[in-house]
Amino acid sequence: METPVAIMPCLDMKNGRVVKGIHFVNLNDAGDPVENAAFYEQEGADELAMLDIAATVENRKTRLDWVRKVSDVIRMPLTVGGGIGSLEDIELVLAAGASKISINSAAVKNPDLLRDASKTFGKEKITVAIDARRNQAMPSGFELVVSGGTKPVGKDAVLWALQCQDLGAGIILPTSMDGDGTREGYDIEFTKAISEAVRLPVVASGGAGRMEHFYDAVVKGGATILLAASVFHYRTIRIRELKEYLKGKGIGVLPSNKKY
């Protein structure tokens, strides 16, 4: 039997609030992180992501009090990213209640960090987020960008995913800047390019707007974890209904195991 897919709402954090933008900019307030996390626990989400989107740009660490408060109200696994740049940072974030960490810019800057983190904490705890934009000069057509999407690196995003796998990543979380926040669908081409290149679980991220987008991410994109933000925050799509929809289309979903 194929691996069931996991539904993963994402809390993009700035100034202690959940925010949501389009193409990584034009941020709007989307509520309180603790209230949102508690809601998603009740809704039957399988995992939760919390990304401190300004940490790297503002050159500071992830705010650990946010991690503690959110982890206190959920039982599902929590992946935390943003501003994590050392083994000590990872240790502190995991100690604050995260189940996994996500690194992006720090891994690009220092690939040894990824190798050391995998050896120290176990690869299952290490997610590598890969942000990319279309660039035909790259072999795959996708260029790696860092620092919250502000700096192109001149490196092929798919080749980087392969390198991350070799260094000890446990999960790859690719986000296409071209699709982020548009609600026009995941960038299936990018998701598929990554999922076909690596042997790791791949998270579909950036652009979900309708239930069929989630279906396409699995069937056409090869993703096994489905991340979305605005459609869940603004209650456009309810997680229980999404799971029923996917199940009806023959996609295995995790049971919610919640008492409503």
C-alpha positions as CSV (number, residue, x, y, z in Angstrom):
1,M,0.0,0.0,0.0
2,E,1.2,3.5,-0.9
3,T,2.2,5.8,1.9
4,P,-0.8,7.9,3.0
5,V,-0.4,11.6,2.4
6,A,-0.1,14.1,5.3
7,I,-1.9,17.5,5.5
8,M,0.3,20.2,6.9
9,P,-1.0,23.8,7.6
10,C,1.8,26.3,7.7
11,L,2.1,29.3,10.1
12,D,4.3,31.9,8.6
13,M,5.4,34.1,11.5
14,K,6.3,37.8,11.8
15,N,6.2,40.0,14.9
16,G,4.4,37.3,16.9
17,R,1.5,37.0,14.4
18,V,0.7,34.6,11.6
19,V,1.0,36.4,8.2
20,K,0.4,35.4,4.6
21,G,1.7,37.1,1.5
22,I,1.9,36.5,-2.3
23,H,5.3,35.7,-3.9
24,F,6.8,36.1,-0.4
25,V,5.7,39.8,-0.1
26,N,2.6,42.0,0.6
27,L,2.0,40.3,4.0
28,N,-1.4,40.3,5.6
29,D,-2.3,39.4,9.2
30,A,-3.8,35.9,9.5
31,G,-4.3,35.6,13.2
32,D,-2.7,34.4,16.4
33,P,-0.4,31.4,16.1
34,V,-1.6,29.6,19.3
35,E,-5.3,29.9,18.3
36,N,-4.5,28.7,14.8
37,A,-2.4,25.8,16.0
38,A,-5.2,24.7,18.4
39,F,-7.8,25.0,15.6
40,Y,-5.7,22.8,13.3
41,E,-5.3,20.2,16.0
42,Q,-9.0,20.0,16.3
43,E,-9.5,20.0,12.5
44,G,-7.4,16.8,12.2
45,A,-4.2,18.2,10.6
46,D,-1.4,15.6,10.5
47,E,1.5,18.0,11.0
48,L,2.1,21.7,11.5
49,A,4.8,23.9,10.1
50,M,5.9,27.2,11.7
51,L,8.3,29.3,9.8
52,D,9.8,32.5,11.2
53,I,9.9,34.1,7.7
54,A,11.8,37.3,8.8
55,A,14.5,35.6,11.0
56,T,17.2,35.2,8.3
57,V,16.5,38.6,6.7
58,E,16.6,40.3,10.1
59,N,19.7,38.2,11.1
60,R,18.2,36.8,14.3
61,K,17.2,33.5,15.7
62,T,13.8,31.8,15.7
63,R,11.8,33.1,18.7
64,L,11.6,30.1,21.0
65,D,8.6,31.4,23.0
66,W,6.5,31.0,19.9
67,V,7.6,27.4,19.6
68,R,6.8,26.7,23.2
69,K,3.4,28.2,23.1
70,V,2.4,26.5,19.9
71,S,3.8,23.1,20.9
72,D,1.8,23.3,24.1
73,V,-1.5,23.2,22.4
74,I,-0.9,20.4,19.8
75,R,-0.1,16.7,19.7
76,M,0.8,16.5,16.0
77,P,4.4,16.8,14.9
78,L,5.7,20.4,14.6
79,T,8.3,21.5,12.1
80,V,10.0,24.8,12.9
81,G,12.1,26.9,10.5
82,G,13.6,30.3,10.1
83,G,16.9,31.7,11.5
84,I,18.3,28.2,12.4
85,G,22.0,28.4,11.7
86,S,23.9,26.1,14.2
87,L,23.6,22.8,16.0
88,E,22.9,24.8,19.2
89,D,20.0,26.5,17.5
90,I,18.6,23.1,16.5
91,E,19.0,21.8,20.0
92,L,17.2,24.8,21.5
93,V,14.3,24.6,19.0
94,L,13.8,20.8,19.6
95,A,14.0,21.4,23.3
96,A,11.3,24.1,23.0
97,G,8.9,21.5,21.6
98,A,9.6,21.1,17.9
99,S,9.6,17.6,16.4
100,K,11.6,18.6,13.4
101,I,13.5,21.6,12.2
102,S,13.6,23.2,8.7
103,I,16.8,24.8,7.4
104,N,17.2,26.7,4.2
105,S,19.7,29.6,3.8
106,A,22.0,28.2,6.5
107,A,22.4,24.9,4.7
108,V,23.2,26.7,1.4
109,K,25.8,28.8,3.2
110,N,27.3,25.9,5.2
111,P,26.4,22.4,3.8
112,D,28.5,20.8,6.7
113,L,25.8,22.0,9.1
114,L,23.3,19.7,7.3
115,R,25.6,16.8,7.6
116,D,26.4,17.4,11.2
117,A,22.8,18.0,12.1
118,S,21.7,14.7,10.5
119,K,24.4,12.8,12.4
120,T,23.6,14.5,15.7
121,F,19.8,14.6,15.7
122,G,18.8,11.9,13.1
123,K,17.8,12.6,9.5
124,E,14.1,12.2,10.3
125,K,14.3,15.5,12.3
126,I,15.9,17.5,9.4
127,T,13.8,19.1,6.7
128,V,15.6,21.2,4.0
129,A,13.4,24.0,2.6
130,I,14.4,24.8,-1.0
131,D,13.0,28.0,-2.5
132,A,13.4,28.5,-6.2
133,R,12.3,30.7,-9.1
134,R,12.2,29.9,-12.8
135,N,15.5,30.5,-14.6
136,Q,16.1,28.8,-18.0
137,A,19.9,29.3,-17.5
138,M,19.8,26.5,-14.9
139,P,19.9,22.8,-16.0
140,S,16.5,22.1,-14.4
141,G,15.0,25.5,-15.2
142,F,14.8,26.4,-11.5
143,E,17.3,28.5,-9.6
144,L,17.9,28.3,-5.8
145,V,17.0,31.5,-3.9
146,V,17.7,32.2,-0.2
147,S,17.1,34.8,2.5
148,G,13.3,34.6,2.3
149,G,13.4,34.7,-1.5
150,T,15.4,37.8,-1.7
151,K,18.8,36.4,-3.0
152,P,19.3,34.2,-6.0
153,V,22.2,31.9,-5.6
154,G,23.2,31.0,-9.1
155,K,22.7,27.3,-8.2
156,D,20.4,24.7,-9.7
157,A,17.6,23.9,-7.2
158,V,17.1,20.3,-8.2
159,L,20.9,19.5,-8.1
160,W,20.9,21.2,-4.6
161,A,18.0,18.8,-3.5
162,L,20.2,15.8,-4.6
163,Q,23.1,17.2,-2.6
164,C,20.9,17.7,0.4
165,Q,19.8,14.1,0.2
166,D,23.5,13.0,0.2
167,L,24.3,15.3,3.1
168,G,21.6,13.7,5.3
169,A,18.3,15.5,4.8
170,G,15.2,13.6,5.8
171,I,12.6,15.6,4.0
172,I,12.7,18.1,1.1
173,L,10.3,21.1,1.2
174,P,10.4,22.9,-2.2
175,T,8.6,26.1,-2.7
176,S,8.3,27.9,-6.0
177,M,8.3,31.7,-5.6
178,D,6.3,31.9,-8.8
179,G,3.4,30.1,-7.2
180,D,3.6,31.2,-3.6
181,G,0.3,32.6,-2.2
182,T,-1.4,32.8,-5.6
183,R,-3.9,30.1,-4.9
184,E,-3.5,29.1,-8.6
185,G,-2.0,25.7,-7.8
186,Y,1.3,24.3,-6.7
187,D,4.1,24.5,-9.1
188,I,3.7,20.9,-10.2
189,E,6.7,21.1,-12.6
190,F,9.0,22.1,-9.7
191,T,7.5,19.6,-7.2
192,K,7.8,16.8,-9.7
193,A,11.4,17.7,-10.7
194,I,12.4,17.4,-7.0
195,S,10.3,14.2,-6.2
196,E,11.7,12.4,-9.3
197,A,15.3,13.4,-8.3
198,V,15.3,12.3,-4.7
199,R,14.3,9.3,-2.7
200,L,13.0,11.3,0.3
201,P,9.5,12.5,1.2
202,V,8.7,15.7,-0.6
203,V,6.4,18.5,0.7
204,A,4.2,20.3,-1.9
205,S,4.3,24.0,-0.9
206,G,3.2,27.3,-2.4
207,G,0.0,28.2,-4.3
208,A,-2.8,25.8,-3.2
209,G,-6.2,27.3,-3.8
210,R,-8.6,24.5,-4.5
211,M,-9.0,20.8,-3.4
212,E,-7.9,19.5,-6.8
213,H,-4.6,21.3,-6.4
214,F,-3.8,19.0,-3.5
215,Y,-4.8,16.0,-5.6
216,D,-2.5,17.1,-8.4
217,A,0.4,17.6,-6.0
218,V,0.2,13.9,-5.1
219,V,-0.7,12.4,-8.5
220,K,1.3,14.7,-10.8
221,G,3.9,16.1,-8.5
222,G,4.8,13.0,-6.4
223,A,4.4,14.8,-3.1
224,T,3.5,12.9,0.1
225,I,3.1,15.9,2.4
226,L,0.7,18.7,1.4
227,L,1.5,22.1,2.9
228,A,-0.8,25.1,2.6
229,A,-1.4,28.3,4.5
230,S,-3.9,30.9,3.3
231,V,-6.7,28.4,2.2
232,F,-6.6,27.0,5.7
233,H,-6.1,30.2,7.6
234,Y,-9.0,31.9,5.9
235,R,-11.1,28.7,6.1
236,T,-11.5,28.5,2.4
237,I,-10.8,24.8,2.7
238,R,-11.4,22.7,5.8
239,I,-9.0,19.9,6.5
240,R,-11.6,17.3,7.2
241,E,-13.4,18.0,4.0
242,L,-10.1,17.9,2.1
243,K,-9.3,14.5,3.5
244,E,-12.7,13.2,2.5
245,Y,-12.2,14.6,-1.0
246,L,-8.7,13.0,-1.4
247,K,-10.0,9.7,0.0
248,G,-12.9,9.8,-2.5
249,K,-10.3,10.2,-5.3
250,G,-8.4,7.1,-4.1
251,I,-5.6,8.9,-2.2
252,G,-4.7,7.4,1.1
253,V,-5.0,9.9,4.0
254,L,-4.0,9.6,7.6
255,P,-6.9,9.1,10.1
256,S,-7.5,12.2,12.1
257,N,-7.8,10.3,15.5
258,K,-9.5,13.2,17.1
259,K,-12.6,13.5,19.2
260,Y,-14.8,16.2,17.8
